[in-house]
């Protein structure tokens, strides 16, 4: 019997053996999944045409659909795979699907079966070219089933809390993988771990949640999670002081020890400062004169996939850009397999640090910081260098003004990394500040993407949150691809005439409709 597995991937099997070749083509799997998702109600041919052949003339689209249906029946050797002439349904005697099984489990409130069938997003990893309506349908269906899976898992988790607290922790942790940005779910996991006596695990989970938010979305954890973290730290400190637990501070972080050893001839590494998806930053001193410096070491997994010579060439070209509003590295080098860049001075507070403490910012601060960022971008673009990953964390606030950091780092990596087919593991940027063209991968990152990212930061400084802020990361990204950013509203401060229009223009979905960085700088300095 045939089986379509569409939750968590896209595969077609016969008696447990995966089918390959024509039977596994993406458009055929998509067609089967759309029909399966319609259930007993079925789906009309007209609806299928609108989803899968939206840009083709009607007669050509109808012919293409008929051909696909014929070829599927022929290649699979099942004449009655699909029933109906105008309204199409899958023949459940010939083919089973995890989508149908999941939908039935949800309808009958068989929560355990629903969770068993849900292995991930619908058609995860599948992309169809020239089918935007299908992508919109897929986004809606993915969100619907993800929310249904969360509901099912919540039911199981809450039932387990009454009978098996340890099992309940496991359910809530699985929920956290389905909705990793939820402060409510994170708080539940932390509280249950702590209630079960595992304070160390509770704090470790809290730190992972906090780091994920900051790395992926440049956001701070919810007030509830932050309060739990403070409470857990205080509890551990109190217990350690009283002798209830033994602190394990004797062993040095092995990666820190490794970097110290490799860079000892150039730098004295004091401590690890910040980790992110691209680099690990260390507070250090120059060995020769003790001058403070921040050393940024690229993540080893990324380096294993790059052309290092080309990467160093591009990084050195970006480091050669000098401007009062750019923190350019004073060294780009490689030592025994390590690639790093060093920036003079201690690590200063970033714009993200300020936004964590104060949102929104005063209008004067927004204009001052925004114009300084625009000035730095203007000079970089004139030198032929794109930042490529501009976020509040990559804007340092020195006493003499704002400066951009990590200029050109992500574009250099993107240009030199060896990507494999269907590879989605490379960190392409920070989603909350990426332009639509970066999110879809339609074209290389260009200067217009930097302007969009700057617009996101201005929007956040003025309103307290990035544009298109949604309840989930997927909702955020879907809105960015489909809709203009919401108007900023009146707020509590009087904004200069023209400022809202400038930000809206910077957030235009079409790159050609955005102003240049110099135009942004010139406009901001007139307010």
C-alpha positions in Angstrom: 0.0 0.0 0.0 1.2 3.6 -0.7 1.8 6.0 2.2 2.3 9.7 1.9 4.3 11.2 4.8 4.0 15.0 4.7 4.3 16.1 8.3 8.0 16.8 9.0 9.1 16.3 5.4 7.8 15.0 2.1 8.1 11.3 1.1 6.1 8.6 -0.6 6.5 5.0 0.3 5.2 1.6 -0.9 5.0 -1.1 1.8 7.6 0.9 3.8 10.1 1.4 0.9 10.7 5.0 -0.2 9.9 5.8 -3.8 12.3 7.8 -5.8 12.4 9.4 -9.3 9.3 10.8 -10.9 7.1 9.5 -8.1 8.9 11.7 -5.6 8.9 14.9 -7.6 8.0 17.9 -5.4 5.1 19.1 -7.4 3.5 15.6 -7.4 4.0 15.4 -3.6 2.5 18.8 -3.2 -0.5 17.8 -5.3 -1.1 14.7 -3.3 -0.8 16.7 0.0 -3.2 19.3 -1.1 -5.8 16.7 -1.9 -5.1 14.8 1.3 -5.5 18.0 3.3 -9.0 18.4 1.9 -10.1 15.1 3.5 -13.5 13.6 2.7 -14.8 17.0 1.4 -12.3 16.9 -1.5 -11.0 19.8 -3.5 -12.1 21.1 -6.9 -9.9 21.1 -9.9 -10.3 24.9 -10.1 -8.9 25.3 -6.6 -5.9 23.1 -7.6 -5.3 25.2 -10.7 -5.3 28.4 -8.6 -2.8 26.9 -6.2 -0.3 25.1 -8.4 -0.6 26.8 -11.8 -1.7 30.3 -11.0 0.2 32.1 -13.7 -0.6 29.7 -16.6 -3.5 30.2 -19.0 -6.6 28.2 -17.9 -6.6 25.8 -20.8 -2.9 25.1 -20.3 -3.3 24.7 -16.6 -6.1 22.3 -17.0 -4.1 20.2 -19.4 -1.1 20.2 -17.0 -3.3 19.0 -14.1 -4.8 16.2 -16.2 -1.3 15.2 -17.3 0.0 15.2 -13.7 -2.9 13.0 -12.5 -2.4 10.6 -15.4 1.4 10.4 -14.9 0.9 9.7 -11.1 -1.5 6.9 -11.8 0.7 5.4 -14.4 4.0 5.7 -12.5 2.5 4.4 -9.3 0.6 1.7 -11.1 -2.7 2.6 -9.3 -5.5 3.6 -11.6 -7.9 4.5 -8.8 -5.5 6.4 -6.7 -7.7 9.5 -7.0 -11.4 9.5 -7.2 -13.8 12.0 -8.6 -14.0 14.0 -11.8 -14.6 17.6 -10.7 -14.0 17.3 -7.0 -10.9 15.1 -6.2 -10.2 12.9 -3.2 -7.5 10.3 -2.4 -8.7 6.7 -2.4 -8.1 5.6 1.2 -8.0 2.0 0.2 -5.0 2.7 -2.1 -3.0 5.3 -0.1 -2.8 6.4 3.5 -1.5 9.7 4.7 -0.2 11.0 8.0 -2.1 14.3 7.3 -5.4 12.5 7.2 -4.6 10.4 10.3 -3.6 13.6 12.2 -6.7 15.4 11.2 -8.9 12.5 12.3 -7.1 12.3 15.6 -7.6 16.1 16.2 -11.3 15.8 15.3 -11.9 12.9 17.7 -9.7 14.4 20.4 -7.3 11.5 20.4 -4.4 13.6 21.6 -1.9 10.8 21.9 -2.5 9.7 18.3 -2.3 13.3 17.0 1.1 13.9 18.7 2.3 10.6 17.3 1.4 11.5 13.7 2.8 15.1 14.0 6.5 14.9 13.2 7.0 18.5 12.1 5.8 21.2 9.7 3.7 20.2 6.7 6.0 19.5 3.7 9.0 20.7 5.6 11.8 21.7 3.2 9.7 21.5 0.1 9.7 24.5 -2.3 7.8 25.0 -5.5 8.9 27.7 -8.0 6.4 29.9 -9.6 3.6 28.9 -7.2 3.1 31.8 -4.8 -0.5 30.9 -4.0 0.6 27.4 -3.0 3.2 28.9 -0.7 0.5 31.0 0.9 -1.7 27.9 1.3 1.2 26.0 2.8 1.9 28.7 5.3 -1.7 28.7 6.5 -1.9 24.9 6.7 1.4 24.7 8.5 0.3 27.2 11.1 -3.1 25.5 11.6 -1.6 22.1 12.2 1.2 23.4 14.4 -1.3 25.1 16.6 -3.4 21.9 16.7 -0.3 19.9 17.6 0.4 22.3 20.4 -3.1 22.0 21.7 -2.9 18.2 21.7 0.4 18.2 23.4 -0.8 20.7 26.0 -3.7 18.4 26.8 -1.3 15.5 27.4 1.1 17.7 29.4 -1.6 19.0 31.7 -3.0 15.5 32.3 0.5 14.2 33.1 1.0 16.9 35.7 -1.6 15.2 37.9 -0.2 11.7 37.6 3.5 11.8 36.5 5.4 15.1 37.0 8.5 13.7 35.3 6.6 12.8 32.2 4.9 16.2 32.3 8.3 17.9 32.1 9.0 15.8 28.9 5.7 16.9 27.3 6.3 20.6 28.1 9.9 20.4 26.7 8.5 18.9 23.5 6.0 21.8 23.4 9.0 24.2 23.7 10.4 22.7 20.5 7.1 23.3 18.7 6.8 26.9 20.0 10.3 27.9 21.0 9.6 31.6 21.4 6.7 31.2 23.8 7.5 32.7 27.2 4.5 30.9 28.7 5.7 27.4 27.7 9.3 28.3 28.7 8.1 29.4 32.1 6.2 26.2 32.5 9.2 24.0 31.8 11.4 26.1 34.2 8.9 25.9 37.0 8.3 22.1 36.6 12.1 21.3 36.5 12.6 23.4 39.6 9.6 21.8 41.3 11.1 18.4 40.6 14.3 19.5 42.4 16.4 20.0 39.3 17.3 23.6 39.7 20.5 23.3 37.5 18.5 21.9 34.6 15.9 24.6 35.0 18.5 27.3 34.8 20.2 25.6 31.9 16.9 25.5 30.0 16.2 29.1 30.8 19.6 30.2 29.5 19.1 28.3 26.2 15.7 29.9 25.8 17.2 33.4 26.5 20.1 32.8 24.1 17.8 31.5 21.4 15.6 34.7 21.6 18.6 37.0 21.5 20.4 35.1 18.7 17.4 34.5 16.4 15.2 37.5 17.1 17.3 40.0 19.0 14.7 39.9 21.8 14.9 39.6 25.5 12.9 36.9 27.4 9.5 37.7 28.9 9.4 39.4 32.3 8.2 36.1 33.8 11.1 34.1 32.4 13.5 36.9 33.5 12.2 36.8 37.0 12.5 33.0 37.1 16.1 33.2 36.0 16.9 35.7 38.7 15.2 33.5 41.3 17.0 30.4 40.2 20.3 32.1 40.3 19.7 33.3 43.8 18.6 29.9 44.9 21.7 28.2 43.5 24.0 30.8 45.0 22.3 30.5 48.4 22.5 26.7 48.3 26.2 26.8 47.2 27.0 29.2 50.0 25.3 27.0 52.6 27.0 23.9 51.3 23.9 22.3 49.9 25.5 21.9 46.5 29.1 21.9 45.3 30.0 24.4 42.7 32.0 23.0 39.8 34.3 25.9 38.9 37.6 24.1 38.9 37.5 23.0 35.2 38.0 25.7 32.6 35.8 25.8 29.5 37.7 23.6 27.0 37.0 25.9 24.0 38.2 28.9 26.0 41.4 27.0 26.9 41.8 26.0 23.2 41.5 29.6 22.0 43.9 30.9 24.7 46.5 28.4 23.6 46.3 29.1 19.9 46.3 32.9 20.2 48.7 33.2 23.1 51.5 34.8 20.9 49.2 37.6 19.9 46.6 38.0 22.7 45.9 37.3 26.3 42.3 35.9 26.4 40.6 37.0 29.6 37.1 35.6 29.2 34.4 34.5 26.8 32.1 37.5 26.2 29.4 36.6 23.7 28.4 33.6 21.6 26.2 33.9 18.4 25.5 31.9 15.3 28.6 33.2 13.4 31.3 34.0 16.0 32.4 33.7 19.6 33.7 36.9 21.1 36.4 37.1 23.7 37.5 40.0 25.9 41.3 40.1 25.5 44.5 42.1 25.7 47.3 42.5 23.2 50.2 40.5 24.5 52.8 43.1 23.5 51.3 46.1 25.2 48.2 45.0 27.2 45.9 47.1 25.1 42.3 45.9 25.4 40.8 44.2 22.4 37.8 42.1 21.4 38.7 39.0 19.5 35.9 37.4 17.4 36.5 33.8 16.4 34.4 32.2 13.7 32.3 29.2 14.6 34.4 26.0 13.5 31.4 24.3 11.8 31.1 27.3 9.4 34.8 27.3 8.6 34.8 23.7 7.7 32.5 24.6 4.7 34.3 27.8 3.5 37.0 28.7 1.0 39.2 30.2 3.7 41.5 32.2 1.3 38.5 33.9 -0.3 36.9 34.4 3.1 40.0 36.2 4.4 40.2 38.3 1.2 36.6 39.5 1.6 37.0 40.1 5.4 40.2 42.2 4.8 38.4 44.2 2.1 35.6 45.0 4.6 38.2 45.7 7.4 39.8 48.3 5.1 36.6 50.5 5.3 37.3 53.2 7.8 34.8 55.7 9.2 34.0 57.3 12.5 30.7 55.3 12.6 32.2 51.9 11.8 34.2 49.7 14.3 36.6 48.3 11.7 38.9 45.4 12.8 42.5 46.2 13.2 43.5 42.6 12.3 42.0 39.7 10.3 44.0 36.5 10.5 44.1 32.8 10.6 46.1 30.7 13.1 46.2 26.9 13.2 42.8 26.6 11.6 41.2 29.4 13.6 39.9 32.4 11.6 39.3 35.6 13.6 39.1 39.4 13.5 40.1 41.7 16.3 38.6 45.1 17.2 40.5 47.5 19.4 39.0 48.4 22.8 36.8 46.7 25.3 33.3 45.6 24.2 31.0 48.5 24.7 27.3 48.5 25.3 25.2 47.9 22.3 22.0 49.4 21.0 20.3 46.1 22.0 21.4 46.7 25.6 19.9 50.1 25.6 16.6 48.9 24.0 16.4 46.2 26.6 16.5 48.9 29.3 14.4 51.6 27.5 11.8 51.2 24.8 10.9 53.3 22.9 13.8 55.7 22.8 13.4 59.5 23.0 13.0 61.1 19.5 16.3 62.9 19.8 18.2 59.7 20.5 16.5 57.9 17.6 17.5 60.7 15.2 21.1 60.9 16.5 21.7 57.1 16.5 19.9 56.6 13.2 21.8 59.3 11.4 25.1 57.9 12.7 24.2 54.4 11.5 23.1 55.8 8.1 26.4 57.7 7.8 28.4 54.5 8.4 26.3 52.6 5.9 26.7 55.4 3.3 30.5 55.2 3.5 30.5 51.4 3.4 28.2 51.3 0.3 30.4 53.9 -1.4 33.4 51.5 -0.7 31.4 48.6 -2.3 30.8 46.8 1.0 27.4 45.6 2.3 26.9 45.0 6.0 24.4 42.2 5.4 23.3 41.5 9.0 22.5 44.9 10.6 20.8 44.5 14.0 20.7 46.4 17.3 23.3 43.9 18.7 25.7 45.0 15.9 25.5 48.7 16.8 27.9 49.7 19.6 27.2 52.9 21.5 30.6 54.6 22.2 30.9 57.9 24.0 31.6 59.6 20.7 28.6 58.0 18.9 27.1 54.9 17.4 29.3 52.5 15.3 28.5 49.6 13.2 30.2 46.3 13.9 30.7 43.1 11.9 30.6 45.0 8.6 30.6 42.6 5.7 31.0 39.5 7.8 27.9 37.6 6.8 28.2 38.4 3.1 31.8 37.2 3.2 30.6 33.9 4.7 27.7 33.6 2.4 29.9 34.1 -0.7 32.4 31.5 0.4 30.5 28.8 2.1 30.1 25.5 0.2 26.4 24.8 0.4 24.9 21.4 -0.2 21.6 20.7 -2.0 18.6 21.4 0.2 20.9 22.7 2.9 19.1 25.0 5.3 21.6 25.0 8.2 23.6 28.1 7.2 22.6 31.1 9.4 21.5 33.6 6.7 20.9 36.5 9.2 18.6 37.6 12.0 15.0 37.1 10.8 13.5 40.2 12.6 15.8 42.5 10.6 16.1 40.7 7.3 14.6 42.1 4.1 12.1 40.2 2.1 14.6 39.4 -0.6 17.0 38.0 2.1 14.2 35.8 3.5 13.3 34.3 0.2 16.9 34.0 -1.1 15.8 35.5 -4.4 19.0 37.5 -4.8 22.3 38.3 -3.2 22.3 40.7 -0.3 22.7 44.3 -1.6 22.7 47.8 -0.3 18.9 48.0 -0.3 18.8 45.2 2.2 20.9 47.2 4.6 18.5 50.1 4.3 15.6 47.8 5.1 17.4 46.5 8.2 18.1 50.1 9.3 14.4 50.8 8.8 13.6 47.9 11.1 15.9 49.3 13.8 14.4 52.8 13.5 10.9 51.3 13.7 11.9 49.5 16.9 13.6 52.5 18.5 10.4 54.5 17.8 7.8 51.9 18.8 9.5 49.4 21.2 9.3 46.4 18.8 10.5 45.5 15.3 8.0 45.7 12.4 5.7 42.7 11.7 6.2 41.5 15.3 4.0 38.4 15.5 3.2 35.7 18.1 5.6 33.3 16.4 8.7 33.7 14.2 6.8 32.1 11.3 3.9 34.6 11.6 6.5 37.4 11.7 8.2 36.2 8.5 4.9 35.4 6.7 3.6 38.9 7.4 6.9 40.5 6.2 6.6 38.7 2.8 2.9 39.6 2.3 2.1 42.9 4.1 3.5 46.3 4.6 4.6 47.2 8.2 1.9 48.5 10.4 1.7 52.2 10.9 3.7 53.3 14.0 0.7 55.1 15.5 0.8 58.3 17.5 2.8 57.0 20.5 3.7 59.1 23.5 6.1 61.4 21.6 5.6 64.0 18.9 7.6 62.8 15.9 8.9 65.2 13.2 6.9 65.5 10.1 8.3 63.1 7.5 9.9 60.7 9.9 7.1 58.1 9.6 7.2 58.4 5.8 10.9 57.9 5.7 10.7 54.7 7.8 7.9 53.4 5.7 9.9 54.0 2.5 12.9 52.1 4.0 10.6 49.2 4.7 9.2 48.9 1.2 9.1 45.3 0.1 10.5 46.0 -3.3 14.3 46.9 -3.0 14.1 49.5 -5.8 11.5 51.5 -3.9 13.7 52.1 -0.9 15.9 55.2 -0.5 19.6 55.0 -0.4 21.6 55.1 2.8 22.8 58.6 1.9 19.2 59.8 1.3 18.3 58.4 4.8 21.3 60.2 6.4 20.5 63.5 4.7 16.8 63.3 5.7 17.5 62.4 9.3 20.0 65.3 9.7 17.3 67.7 8.7 15.0 66.8 11.6 
